[in-house]
Amino acid sequence: MYDENNIFAKIIRGEIPCEKIYEDEEVLFFNDINPIAKIHVLGIPKTPSTDFSDFILKNDPEKIAEFYKKINMIVEKLEIRDSGYKIITNSGDNGGQEVPHFHVHILGGEKINS
């Protein structure tokens, strides 16, 4: 069950500030407050989804595709396409998910190991 009071839901509602990279009606991309790489951006759809599977099940293919196209747009905006980057999403306890709202991590700006 989706928790409307998770930190990302609060960020989407503007209750908690973030350093925005991009926002529109459907998505929000912002800098991670605890970066593990030179560039560490979080991307979240504004749809209340707990993890990747929940996001896929709750949305039509067009909305899913649009989210991933926006990730590509952010990669271009960050100018890391040519140098390389990593996109990660964690799901559940065993996957290391800390916030129960589907999100992706975009890492780049330096060599990313493992």
PDB file as gemmi writes it, atoms N, CA and C in Angstrom:
CRYST1    1.000    1.000    1.000  90.00  90.00  90.00 P 1                      
ATOM      1  N   MET A   1       0.838  -1.187   0.000  1.00  0.00           N  
ATOM      2  CA  MET A   1       0.000   0.000   0.000  1.00  0.00           C  
ATOM      3  C   MET A   1       0.885   1.253   0.000  1.00  0.00           C  
ATOM      4  N   TYR A   2       0.508   2.225  -0.786  1.00  0.00           N  
ATOM      5  CA  TYR A   2       1.280   3.452  -0.925  1.00  0.00           C  
ATOM      6  C   TYR A   2       1.101   4.344   0.301  1.00  0.00           C  
ATOM      7  N   ASP A   3       2.216   4.853   0.813  1.00  0.00           N  
ATOM      8  CA  ASP A   3       2.217   5.751   1.968  1.00  0.00           C  
ATOM      9  C   ASP A   3       2.279   7.192   1.477  1.00  0.00           C  
ATOM     10  N   GLU A   4       1.189   7.929   1.604  1.00  0.00           N  
ATOM     11  CA  GLU A   4       1.103   9.325   1.152  1.00  0.00           C  
ATOM     12  C   GLU A   4       2.042  10.249   1.915  1.00  0.00           C  
ATOM     13  N   ASN A   5       2.624   9.772   3.009  1.00  0.00           N  
ATOM     14  CA  ASN A   5       3.513  10.603   3.818  1.00  0.00           C  
ATOM     15  C   ASN A   5       4.984  10.241   3.658  1.00  0.00           C  
ATOM     16  N   ASN A   6       5.328   9.444   2.632  1.00  0.00           N  
ATOM     17  CA  ASN A   6       6.750   9.161   2.404  1.00  0.00           C  
ATOM     18  C   ASN A   6       7.436  10.451   1.954  1.00  0.00           C  
ATOM     19  N   ILE A   7       8.738  10.494   2.115  1.00  0.00           N  
ATOM     20  CA  ILE A   7       9.478  11.740   1.853  1.00  0.00           C  
ATOM     21  C   ILE A   7       9.315  12.237   0.416  1.00  0.00           C  
ATOM     22  N   PHE A   8       9.242  11.333  -0.561  1.00  0.00           N  
ATOM     23  CA  PHE A   8       9.101  11.788  -1.948  1.00  0.00           C  
ATOM     24  C   PHE A   8       7.714  12.372  -2.205  1.00  0.00           C  
ATOM     25  N   ALA A   9       6.689  11.821  -1.591  1.00  0.00           N  
ATOM     26  CA  ALA A   9       5.344  12.396  -1.705  1.00  0.00           C  
ATOM     27  C   ALA A   9       5.343  13.811  -1.133  1.00  0.00           C  
ATOM     28  N   LYS A  10       6.041  13.997  -0.023  1.00  0.00           N  
ATOM     29  CA  LYS A  10       6.130  15.330   0.591  1.00  0.00           C  
ATOM     30  C   LYS A  10       6.923  16.292  -0.293  1.00  0.00           C  
ATOM     31  N   ILE A  11       7.970  15.794  -0.944  1.00  0.00           N  
ATOM     32  CA  ILE A  11       8.742  16.630  -1.865  1.00  0.00           C  
ATOM     33  C   ILE A  11       7.871  17.028  -3.055  1.00  0.00           C  
ATOM     34  N   ILE A  12       7.124  16.081  -3.614  1.00  0.00           N  
ATOM     35  CA  ILE A  12       6.228  16.379  -4.741  1.00  0.00           C  
ATOM     36  C   ILE A  12       5.225  17.452  -4.351  1.00  0.00           C  
ATOM     37  N   ARG A  13       4.681  17.376  -3.136  1.00  0.00           N  
ATOM     38  CA  ARG A  13       3.687  18.364  -2.669  1.00  0.00           C  
ATOM     39  C   ARG A  13       4.325  19.696  -2.268  1.00  0.00           C  
ATOM     40  N   GLY A  14       5.647  19.766  -2.246  1.00  0.00           N  
ATOM     41  CA  GLY A  14       6.324  20.998  -1.876  1.00  0.00           C  
ATOM     42  C   GLY A  14       6.474  21.201  -0.380  1.00  0.00           C  
ATOM     43  N   GLU A  15       6.192  20.162   0.393  1.00  0.00           N  
ATOM     44  CA  GLU A  15       6.310  20.263   1.854  1.00  0.00           C  
ATOM     45  C   GLU A  15       7.763  20.179   2.308  1.00  0.00           C  
ATOM     46  N   ILE A  16       8.597  19.535   1.514  1.00  0.00           N  
ATOM     47  CA  ILE A  16      10.029  19.425   1.779  1.00  0.00           C  
ATOM     48  C   ILE A  16      10.741  19.969   0.551  1.00  0.00           C  
ATOM     49  N   PRO A  17      11.700  20.884   0.736  1.00  0.00           N  
ATOM     50  CA  PRO A  17      12.391  21.461  -0.422  1.00  0.00           C  
ATOM     51  C   PRO A  17      13.373  20.473  -1.057  1.00  0.00           C  
ATOM     52  N   CYS A  18      13.688  20.723  -2.309  1.00  0.00           N  
ATOM     53  CA  CYS A  18      14.693  19.944  -3.022  1.00  0.00           C  
ATOM     54  C   CYS A  18      15.359  20.851  -4.041  1.00  0.00           C  
ATOM     55  N   GLU A  19      16.519  20.422  -4.517  1.00  0.00           N  
ATOM     56  CA  GLU A  19      17.230  21.160  -5.549  1.00  0.00           C  
ATOM     57  C   GLU A  19      16.800  20.592  -6.900  1.00  0.00           C  
ATOM     58  N   LYS A  20      15.776  21.208  -7.488  1.00  0.00           N  
ATOM     59  CA  LYS A  20      15.167  20.700  -8.719  1.00  0.00           C  
ATOM     60  C   LYS A  20      16.073  20.857  -9.925  1.00  0.00           C  
ATOM     61  N   ILE A  21      16.057  19.807 -10.732  1.00  0.00           N  
ATOM     62  CA  ILE A  21      16.721  19.807 -12.031  1.00  0.00           C  
ATOM     63  C   ILE A  21      15.666  20.038 -13.118  1.00  0.00           C  
ATOM     64  N   TYR A  22      14.496  19.400 -12.927  1.00  0.00           N  
ATOM     65  CA  TYR A  22      13.402  19.506 -13.896  1.00  0.00           C  
ATOM     66  C   TYR A  22      12.112  19.068 -13.214  1.00  0.00           C  
ATOM     67  N   GLU A  23      11.016  19.752 -13.572  1.00  0.00           N  
ATOM     68  CA  GLU A  23       9.703  19.347 -13.078  1.00  0.00           C  
ATOM     69  C   GLU A  23       8.652  19.705 -14.103  1.00  0.00           C  
ATOM     70  N   ASP A  24       7.664  18.816 -14.233  1.00  0.00           N  
ATOM     71  CA  ASP A  24       6.471  19.114 -15.011  1.00  0.00           C  
ATOM     72  C   ASP A  24       5.287  18.457 -14.295  1.00  0.00           C  
ATOM     73  N   GLU A  25       4.175  18.327 -14.960  1.00  0.00           N  
ATOM     74  CA  GLU A  25       2.968  17.765 -14.339  1.00  0.00           C  
ATOM     75  C   GLU A  25       3.116  16.306 -13.921  1.00  0.00           C  
ATOM     76  N   GLU A  26       4.016  15.582 -14.590  1.00  0.00           N  
ATOM     77  CA  GLU A  26       4.119  14.138 -14.402  1.00  0.00           C  
ATOM     78  C   GLU A  26       5.348  13.660 -13.625  1.00  0.00           C  
ATOM     79  N   VAL A  27       6.431  14.448 -13.622  1.00  0.00           N  
ATOM     80  CA  VAL A  27       7.702  13.991 -13.056  1.00  0.00           C  
ATOM     81  C   VAL A  27       8.413  15.097 -12.293  1.00  0.00           C  
ATOM     82  N   LEU A  28       9.362  14.659 -11.463  1.00  0.00           N  
ATOM     83  CA  LEU A  28      10.253  15.588 -10.770  1.00  0.00           C  
ATOM     84  C   LEU A  28      11.640  14.950 -10.725  1.00  0.00           C  
ATOM     85  N   PHE A  29      12.647  15.718 -11.122  1.00  0.00           N  
ATOM     86  CA  PHE A  29      14.042  15.289 -11.042  1.00  0.00           C  
ATOM     87  C   PHE A  29      14.774  16.286 -10.167  1.00  0.00           C  
ATOM     88  N   PHE A  30      15.555  15.771  -9.215  1.00  0.00           N  
ATOM     89  CA  PHE A  30      16.259  16.652  -8.284  1.00  0.00           C  
ATOM     90  C   PHE A  30      17.545  15.990  -7.804  1.00  0.00           C  
ATOM     91  N   ASN A  31      18.465  16.805  -7.303  1.00  0.00           N  
ATOM     92  CA  ASN A  31      19.731  16.296  -6.800  1.00  0.00           C  
ATOM     93  C   ASN A  31      19.527  15.522  -5.505  1.00  0.00           C  
ATOM     94  N   ASP A  32      20.206  14.389  -5.389  1.00  0.00           N  
ATOM     95  CA  ASP A  32      20.168  13.585  -4.171  1.00  0.00           C  
ATOM     96  C   ASP A  32      20.907  14.340  -3.070  1.00  0.00           C  
ATOM     97  N   ILE A  33      20.357  14.343  -1.856  1.00  0.00           N  
ATOM     98  CA  ILE A  33      21.009  15.067  -0.760  1.00  0.00           C  
ATOM     99  C   ILE A  33      22.212  14.307  -0.194  1.00  0.00           C  
ATOM    100  N   ASN A  34      22.308  13.014  -0.516  1.00  0.00           N  
ATOM    101  CA  ASN A  34      23.453  12.200  -0.104  1.00  0.00           C  
ATOM    102  C   ASN A  34      24.052  11.526  -1.336  1.00  0.00           C  
ATOM    103  N   PRO A  35      24.688  12.308  -2.223  1.00  0.00           N  
ATOM    104  CA  PRO A  35      25.170  11.744  -3.487  1.00  0.00           C  
ATOM    105  C   PRO A  35      26.268  10.712  -3.296  1.00  0.00           C  
ATOM    106  N   ILE A  36      26.223   9.699  -4.163  1.00  0.00           N  
ATOM    107  CA  ILE A  36      27.273   8.680  -4.161  1.00  0.00           C  
ATOM    108  C   ILE A  36      28.146   8.800  -5.408  1.00  0.00           C  
ATOM    109  N   ALA A  37      27.896   9.830  -6.209  1.00  0.00           N  
ATOM    110  CA  ALA A  37      28.685  10.117  -7.402  1.00  0.00           C  
ATOM    111  C   ALA A  37      28.689  11.627  -7.605  1.00  0.00           C  
ATOM    112  N   LYS A  38      29.577  12.084  -8.461  1.00  0.00           N  
ATOM    113  CA  LYS A  38      29.677  13.517  -8.745  1.00  0.00           C  
ATOM    114  C   LYS A  38      28.318  14.074  -9.178  1.00  0.00           C  
ATOM    115  N   ILE A  39      27.639  13.330 -10.029  1.00  0.00           N  
ATOM    116  CA  ILE A  39      26.255  13.655 -10.415  1.00  0.00           C  
ATOM    117  C   ILE A  39      25.378  12.534  -9.883  1.00  0.00           C  
ATOM    118  N   HIS A  40      24.392  12.899  -9.075  1.00  0.00           N  
ATOM    119  CA  HIS A  40      23.451  11.917  -8.518  1.00  0.00           C  
ATOM    120  C   HIS A  40      22.089  12.584  -8.458  1.00  0.00           C  
ATOM    121  N   VAL A  41      21.281  12.280  -9.451  1.00  0.00           N  
ATOM    122  CA  VAL A  41      19.950  12.862  -9.594  1.00  0.00           C  
ATOM    123  C   VAL A  41      18.907  11.783  -9.359  1.00  0.00           C  
ATOM    124  N   LEU A  42      17.864  12.136  -8.639  1.00  0.00           N  
ATOM    125  CA  LEU A  42      16.723  11.243  -8.436  1.00  0.00           C  
ATOM    126  C   LEU A  42      15.610  11.670  -9.376  1.00  0.00           C  
ATOM    127  N   GLY A  43      14.959  10.688  -9.986  1.00  0.00           N  
ATOM    128  CA  GLY A  43      13.815  10.949 -10.851  1.00  0.00           C  
ATOM    129  C   GLY A  43      12.614  10.217 -10.322  1.00  0.00           C  
ATOM    130  N   ILE A  44      11.527  10.960 -10.103  1.00  0.00           N  
ATOM    131  CA  ILE A  44      10.321  10.331  -9.561  1.00  0.00           C  
ATOM    132  C   ILE A  44       9.098  10.710 -10.389  1.00  0.00           C  
ATOM    133  N   PRO A  45       8.300   9.719 -10.721  1.00  0.00           N  
ATOM    134  CA  PRO A  45       7.019  10.041 -11.330  1.00  0.00           C  
ATOM    135  C   PRO A  45       6.084  10.543 -10.224  1.00  0.00           C  
ATOM    136  N   LYS A  46       5.163  11.383 -10.576  1.00  0.00           N  
ATOM    137  CA  LYS A  46       4.242  11.916  -9.567  1.00  0.00           C  
ATOM    138  C   LYS A  46       3.079  10.971  -9.288  1.00  0.00           C  
ATOM    139  N   THR A  47       3.027   9.857 -10.003  1.00  0.00           N  
ATOM    140  CA  THR A  47       2.028   8.823  -9.760  1.00  0.00           C  
ATOM    141  C   THR A  47       2.353   8.119  -8.447  1.00  0.00           C  
ATOM    142  N   PRO A  48       1.395   7.923  -7.566  1.00  0.00           N  
ATOM    143  CA  PRO A  48       1.675   7.212  -6.313  1.00  0.00           C  
ATOM    144  C   PRO A  48       1.922   5.720  -6.559  1.00  0.00           C  
ATOM    145  N   SER A  49       3.190   5.354  -6.683  1.00  0.00           N  
ATOM    146  CA  SER A  49       3.591   3.973  -6.940  1.00  0.00           C  
ATOM    147  C   SER A  49       4.709   3.613  -5.971  1.00  0.00           C  
ATOM    148  N   THR A  50       4.612   2.452  -5.353  1.00  0.00           N  
ATOM    149  CA  THR A  50       5.587   2.075  -4.339  1.00  0.00           C  
ATOM    150  C   THR A  50       6.931   1.643  -4.922  1.00  0.00           C  
ATOM    151  N   ASP A  51       6.921   0.981  -6.072  1.00  0.00           N  
ATOM    152  CA  ASP A  51       8.154   0.484  -6.671  1.00  0.00           C  
ATOM    153  C   ASP A  51       7.956   0.308  -8.174  1.00  0.00           C  
ATOM    154  N   PHE A  52       8.982  -0.209  -8.848  1.00  0.00           N  
ATOM    155  CA  PHE A  52       8.932  -0.373 -10.302  1.00  0.00           C  
ATOM    156  C   PHE A  52       7.709  -1.166 -10.749  1.00  0.00           C  
ATOM    157  N   SER A  53       7.481  -2.327 -10.128  1.00  0.00           N  
ATOM    158  CA  SER A  53       6.348  -3.173 -10.540  1.00  0.00           C  
ATOM    159  C   SER A  53       5.019  -2.450 -10.358  1.00  0.00           C  
ATOM    160  N   ASP A  54       4.872  -1.748  -9.249  1.00  0.00           N  
ATOM    161  CA  ASP A  54       3.648  -0.996  -8.983  1.00  0.00           C  
ATOM    162  C   ASP A  54       3.459   0.103 -10.034  1.00  0.00           C  
ATOM    163  N   PHE A  55       4.548   0.777 -10.394  1.00  0.00           N  
ATOM    164  CA  PHE A  55       4.493   1.821 -11.420  1.00  0.00           C  
ATOM    165  C   PHE A  55       4.034   1.242 -12.757  1.00  0.00           C  
ATOM    166  N   ILE A  56       4.588   0.100 -13.131  1.00  0.00           N  
ATOM    167  CA  ILE A  56       4.227  -0.550 -14.398  1.00  0.00           C  
ATOM    168  C   ILE A  56       2.760  -0.982 -14.398  1.00  0.00           C  
ATOM    169  N   LEU A  57       2.315  -1.552 -13.280  1.00  0.00           N  
ATOM    170  CA  LEU A  57       0.933  -2.043 -13.197  1.00  0.00           C  
ATOM    171  C   LEU A  57      -0.107  -0.925 -13.157  1.00  0.00           C  
ATOM    172  N   LYS A  58       0.250   0.228 -12.609  1.00  0.00           N  
ATOM    173  CA  LYS A  58      -0.714   1.320 -12.434  1.00  0.00           C  
ATOM    174  C   LYS A  58      -0.789   2.292 -13.605  1.00  0.00           C  
ATOM    175  N   ASN A  59       0.126   2.180 -14.553  1.00  0.00           N  
ATOM    176  CA  ASN A  59       0.183   3.176 -15.622  1.00  0.00           C  
ATOM    177  C   ASN A  59       0.109   2.545 -16.996  1.00  0.00           C  
ATOM    178  N   ASP A  60      -0.427   3.320 -17.943  1.00  0.00           N  
ATOM    179  CA  ASP A  60      -0.504   2.813 -19.311  1.00  0.00           C  
ATOM    180  C   ASP A  60       0.874   2.923 -19.979  1.00  0.00           C  
ATOM    181  N   PRO A  61       1.064   2.168 -21.041  1.00  0.00           N  
ATOM    182  CA  PRO A  61       2.371   2.146 -21.704  1.00  0.00           C  
ATOM    183  C   PRO A  61       2.882   3.529 -22.123  1.00  0.00           C  
ATOM    184  N   GLU A  62       1.994   4.416 -22.529  1.00  0.00           N  
ATOM    185  CA  GLU A  62       2.415   5.756 -22.949  1.00  0.00           C  
ATOM    186  C   GLU A  62       3.014   6.541 -21.776  1.00  0.00           C  
ATOM    187  N   LYS A  63       2.385   6.464 -20.621  1.00  0.00           N  
ATOM    188  CA  LYS A  63       2.894   7.185 -19.450  1.00  0.00           C  
ATOM    189  C   LYS A  63       4.238   6.607 -18.995  1.00  0.00           C  
ATOM    190  N   ILE A  64       4.360   5.304 -19.069  1.00  0.00           N  
ATOM    191  CA  ILE A  64       5.622   4.638 -18.706  1.00  0.00           C  
ATOM    192  C   ILE A  64       6.730   5.091 -19.669  1.00  0.00           C  
ATOM    193  N   ALA A  65       6.428   5.068 -20.959  1.00  0.00           N  
ATOM    194  CA  ALA A  65       7.412   5.488 -21.965  1.00  0.00           C  
ATOM    195  C   ALA A  65       7.803   6.947 -21.768  1.00  0.00           C  
ATOM    196  N   GLU A  66       6.855   7.786 -21.451  1.00  0.00           N  
ATOM    197  CA  GLU A  66       7.148   9.206 -21.243  1.00  0.00           C  
ATOM    198  C   GLU A  66       8.097   9.411 -20.072  1.00  0.00           C  
ATOM    199  N   PHE A  67       7.927   8.637 -19.002  1.00  0.00           N  
ATOM    200  CA  PHE A  67       8.836   8.753 -17.865  1.00  0.00           C  
ATOM    201  C   PHE A  67      10.260   8.429 -18.300  1.00  0.00           C  
ATOM    202  N   TYR A  68      10.435   7.361 -19.047  1.00  0.00           N  
ATOM    203  CA  TYR A  68      11.776   6.978 -19.489  1.00  0.00           C  
ATOM    204  C   TYR A  68      12.347   7.951 -20.520  1.00  0.00           C  
ATOM    205  N   LYS A  69      11.498   8.557 -21.336  1.00  0.00           N  
ATOM    206  CA  LYS A  69      11.965   9.591 -22.261  1.00  0.00           C  
ATOM    207  C   LYS A  69      12.456  10.813 -21.476  1.00  0.00           C  
ATOM    208  N   LYS A  70      11.794  11.108 -20.377  1.00  0.00           N  
ATOM    209  CA  LYS A  70      12.218  12.244 -19.543  1.00  0.00           C  
ATOM    210  C   LYS A  70      13.570  11.937 -18.889  1.00  0.00           C  
ATOM    211  N   ILE A  71      13.799  10.684 -18.512  1.00  0.00           N  
ATOM    212  CA  ILE A  71      15.112  10.308 -17.980  1.00  0.00           C  
ATOM    213  C   ILE A  71      16.172  10.605 -19.034  1.00  0.00           C  
ATOM    214  N   ASN A  72      15.913  10.222 -20.273  1.00  0.00           N  
ATOM    215  CA  ASN A  72      16.862  10.483 -21.355  1.00  0.00           C  
ATOM    216  C   ASN A  72      17.079  11.984 -21.533  1.00  0.00           C  
ATOM    217  N   MET A  73      16.020  12.768 -21.422  1.00  0.00           N  
ATOM    218  CA  MET A  73      16.135  14.217 -21.532  1.00  0.00           C  
ATOM    219  C   MET A  73      17.050  14.768 -20.425  1.00  0.00           C  
ATOM    220  N   ILE A  74      16.925  14.237 -19.221  1.00  0.00           N  
ATOM    221  CA  ILE A  74      17.763  14.680 -18.103  1.00  0.00           C  
ATOM    222  C   ILE A  74      19.216  14.294 -18.344  1.00  0.00           C  
ATOM    223  N   VAL A  75      19.455  13.099 -18.856  1.00  0.00           N  
ATOM    224  CA  VAL A  75      20.814  12.669 -19.198  1.00  0.00           C  
ATOM    225  C   VAL A  75      21.438  13.671 -20.178  1.00  0.00           C  
ATOM    226  N   GLU A  76      20.670  14.086 -21.164  1.00  0.00           N  
ATOM    227  CA  GLU A  76      21.151  15.088 -22.126  1.00  0.00           C  
ATOM    228  C   GLU A  76      21.402  16.424 -21.431  1.00  0.00           C  
ATOM    229  N   LYS A  77      20.480  16.842 -20.589  1.00  0.00           N  
ATOM    230  CA  LYS A  77      20.604  18.120 -19.873  1.00  0.00           C  
ATOM    231  C   LYS A  77      21.848  18.128 -18.975  1.00  0.00           C  
ATOM    232  N   LEU A  78      22.151  17.007 -18.356  1.00  0.00           N  
ATOM    233  CA  LEU A  78      23.312  16.900 -17.482  1.00  0.00           C  
ATOM    234  C   LEU A  78      24.618  16.738 -18.254  1.00  0.00           C  
ATOM    235  N   GLU A  79      24.497  16.559 -19.579  1.00  0.00           N  
ATOM    236  CA  GLU A  79      25.638  16.398 -20.476  1.00  0.00           C  
ATOM    237  C   GLU A  79      26.518  15.204 -20.096  1.00  0.00           C  
ATOM    238  N   ILE A  80      25.860  14.076 -19.783  1.00  0.00           N  
ATOM    239  CA  ILE A  80      26.600  12.861 -19.433  1.00  0.00           C  
ATOM    240  C   ILE A  80      26.361  11.720 -20.425  1.00  0.00           C  
ATOM    241  N   ARG A  81      25.630  11.994 -21.474  1.00  0.00           N  
ATOM    242  CA  ARG A  81      25.326  10.941 -22.455  1.00  0.00           C  
ATOM    243  C   ARG A  81      26.585  10.324 -23.044  1.00  0.00           C  
ATOM    244  N   ASP A  82      27.484  11.163 -23.502  1.00  0.00           N  
ATOM    245  CA  ASP A  82      28.677  10.664 -24.184  1.00  0.00           C  
ATOM    246  C   ASP A  82      29.710  10.080 -23.220  1.00  0.00           C  
ATOM    247  N   SER A  83      29.823  10.645 -22.029  1.00  0.00           N  
ATOM    248  CA  SER A  83      30.828  10.162 -21.070  1.00  0.00           C  
ATOM    249  C   SER A  83      30.365   8.910 -20.330  1.00  0.00           C  
ATOM    250  N   GLY A  84      29.056   8.698 -20.262  1.00  0.00           N  
ATOM    251  CA  GLY A  84      28.499   7.510 -19.619  1.00  0.00           C  
ATOM    252  C   GLY A  84      27.820   7.818 -18.301  1.00  0.00           C  
ATOM    253  N   TYR A  85      26.917   6.940 -17.935  1.00  0.00           N  
ATOM    254  CA  TYR A  85      26.108   7.117 -16.740  1.00  0.00           C  
ATOM    255  C   TYR A  85      25.506   5.783 -16.346  1.00  0.00           C  
ATOM    256  N   LYS A  86      24.909   5.767 -15.174  1.00  0.00           N  
ATOM    257  CA  LYS A  86      24.239   4.565 -14.681  1.00  0.00           C  
ATOM    258  C   LYS A  86      22.849   4.973 -14.203  1.00  0.00           C  
ATOM    259  N   ILE A  87      21.854   4.143 -14.521  1.00  0.00           N  
ATOM    260  CA  ILE A  87      20.490   4.341 -14.034  1.00  0.00           C  
ATOM    261  C   ILE A  87      20.155   3.156 -13.150  1.00  0.00           C  
ATOM    262  N   ILE A  88      19.729   3.438 -11.931  1.00  0.00           N  
ATOM    263  CA  ILE A  88      19.434   2.384 -10.954  1.00  0.00           C  
ATOM    264  C   ILE A  88      18.050   2.621 -10.358  1.00  0.00           C  
ATOM    265  N   THR A  89      17.327   1.540 -10.146  1.00  0.00           N  
ATOM    266  CA  THR A  89      16.123   1.598  -9.336  1.00  0.00           C  
ATOM    267  C   THR A  89      16.177   0.423  -8.367  1.00  0.00           C  
ATOM    268  N   ASN A  90      15.831   0.687  -7.138  1.00  0.00           N  
ATOM    269  CA  ASN A  90      15.822  -0.348  -6.104  1.00  0.00           C  
ATOM    270  C   ASN A  90      14.376  -0.704  -5.797  1.00  0.00           C  
ATOM    271  N   SER A  91      14.145  -1.968  -5.461  1.00  0.00           N  
ATOM    272  CA  SER A  91      12.786  -2.402  -5.160  1.00  0.00           C  
ATOM    273  C   SER A  91      12.776  -3.321  -3.944  1.00  0.00           C  
ATOM    274  N   GLY A  92      12.016  -2.947  -2.940  1.00  0.00           N  
ATOM    275  CA  GLY A  92      11.851  -3.772  -1.744  1.00  0.00           C  
ATOM    276  C   GLY A  92      13.085  -3.805  -0.859  1.00  0.00           C  
ATOM    277  N   ASP A  93      12.946  -4.466   0.279  1.00  0.00           N  
ATOM    278  CA  ASP A  93      14.027  -4.554   1.253  1.00  0.00           C  
ATOM    279  C   ASP A  93      15.270  -5.214   0.683  1.00  0.00           C  
ATOM    280  N   ASN A  94      15.106  -6.336   0.006  1.00  0.00           N  
ATOM    281  CA  ASN A  94      16.261  -7.042  -0.550  1.00  0.00           C  
ATOM    282  C   ASN A  94      16.929  -6.260  -1.674  1.00  0.00           C  
ATOM    283  N   GLY A  95      16.180  -5.375  -2.318  1.00  0.00           N  
ATOM    284  CA  GLY A  95      16.742  -4.546  -3.388  1.00  0.00           C  
ATOM    285  C   GLY A  95      17.336  -3.246  -2.887  1.00  0.00           C  
ATOM    286  N   GLY A  96      17.254  -3.011  -1.583  1.00  0.00           N  
ATOM    287  CA  GLY A  96      17.849  -1.810  -1.007  1.00  0.00           C  
ATOM    288  C   GLY A  96      17.009  -0.553  -1.128  1.00  0.00           C  
ATOM    289  N   GLN A  97      15.707  -0.713  -1.369  1.00  0.00           N  
ATOM    290  CA  GLN A  97      14.842   0.463  -1.489  1.00  0.00           C  
ATOM    291  C   GLN A  97      14.643   1.097  -0.115  1.00  0.00           C  
ATOM    292  N   GLU A  98      14.914   2.402  -0.029  1.00  0.00           N  
ATOM    293  CA  GLU A  98      14.779   3.113   1.235  1.00  0.00           C  
ATOM    294  C   GLU A  98      13.506   3.939   1.315  1.00  0.00           C  
ATOM    295  N   VAL A  99      13.027   4.449   0.184  1.00  0.00           N  
ATOM    296  CA  VAL A  99      11.805   5.257   0.158  1.00  0.00           C  
ATOM    297  C   VAL A  99      10.762   4.500  -0.651  1.00  0.00           C  
ATOM    298  N   PRO A 100       9.581   4.244  -0.074  1.00  0.00           N  
ATOM    299  CA  PRO A 100       8.562   3.454  -0.778  1.00  0.00           C  
ATOM    300  C   PRO A 100       7.776   4.260  -1.822  1.00  0.00           C  
ATOM    301  N   HIS A 101       8.508   4.895  -2.717  1.00  0.00           N  
ATOM    302  CA  HIS A 101       7.940   5.581  -3.880  1.00  0.00           C  
ATOM    303  C   HIS A 101       8.885   5.271  -5.030  1.00  0.00           C  
ATOM    304  N   PHE A 102       8.356   4.741  -6.129  1.00  0.00           N  
ATOM    305  CA  PHE A 102       9.203   4.380  -7.269  1.00  0.00           C  
ATOM    306  C   PHE A 102      10.064   5.568  -7.690  1.00  0.00           C  
ATOM    307  N   HIS A 103      11.345   5.309  -7.865  1.00  0.00           N  
ATOM    308  CA  HIS A 103      12.274   6.350  -8.303  1.00  0.00           C  
ATOM    309  C   HIS A 103      13.488   5.725  -8.967  1.00  0.00           C  
ATOM    310  N   VAL A 104      14.163   6.543  -9.752  1.00  0.00           N  
ATOM    311  CA  VAL A 104      15.414   6.121 -10.370  1.00  0.00           C  
ATOM    312  C   VAL A 104      16.530   7.028  -9.887  1.00  0.00           C  
ATOM    313  N   HIS A 105      17.729   6.462  -9.843  1.00  0.00           N  
ATOM    314  CA  HIS A 105      18.944   7.210  -9.551  1.00  0.00           C  
ATOM    315  C   HIS A 105      19.702   7.331 -10.875  1.00  0.00           C  
ATOM    316  N   ILE A 106      20.105   8.536 -11.234  1.00  0.00           N  
ATOM    317  CA  ILE A 106      20.951   8.755 -12.404  1.00  0.00           C  
ATOM    318  C   ILE A 106      22.308   9.170 -11.860  1.00  0.00           C  
ATOM    319  N   LEU A 107      23.309   8.346 -12.136  1.00  0.00           N  
ATOM    320  CA  LEU A 107      24.660   8.582 -11.617  1.00  0.00           C  
ATOM    321  C   LEU A 107      25.614   8.836 -12.768  1.00  0.00           C  
ATOM    322  N   GLY A 108      26.478   9.831 -12.620  1.00  0.00           N  
ATOM    323  CA  GLY A 108      27.446  10.111 -13.664  1.00  0.00           C  
ATOM    324  C   GLY A 108      28.456  11.155 -13.227  1.00  0.00           C  
ATOM    325  N   GLY A 109      29.171  11.677 -14.213  1.00  0.00           N  
ATOM    326  CA  GLY A 109      30.158  12.711 -13.948  1.00  0.00           C  
ATOM    327  C   GLY A 109      31.513  12.184 -13.553  1.00  0.00           C  
ATOM    328  N   GLU A 110      31.615  10.881 -13.402  1.00  0.00           N  
ATOM    329  CA  GLU A 110      32.867  10.215 -13.044  1.00  0.00           C  
ATOM    330  C   GLU A 110      32.697   8.727 -13.325  1.00  0.00           C  
ATOM    331  N   LYS A 111      33.776   7.980 -13.218  1.00  0.00           N  
ATOM    332  CA  LYS A 111      33.710   6.526 -13.403  1.00  0.00           C  
ATOM    333  C   LYS A 111      32.864   5.930 -12.287  1.00  0.00           C  
ATOM    334  N   ILE A 112      31.829   5.186 -12.656  1.00  0.00           N  
ATOM    335  CA  ILE A 112      30.933   4.558 -11.699  1.00  0.00           C  
ATOM    336  C   ILE A 112      31.266   3.074 -11.656  1.00  0.00           C  
ATOM    337  N   ASN A 113      31.724   2.593 -10.526  1.00  0.00           N  
ATOM    338  CA  ASN A 113      32.042   1.171 -10.365  1.00  0.00           C  
ATOM    339  C   ASN A 113      30.891   0.462  -9.685  1.00  0.00           C  
ATOM    340  N   SER A 114      30.706  -0.775 -10.066  1.00  0.00           N  
ATOM    341  CA  SER A 114      29.660  -1.692  -9.581  1.00  0.00           C  
ATOM    342  C   SER A 114      28.303  -1.134  -9.499  1.00  0.00           C  
TER     343      SER A 114                                                      
END                                                                             
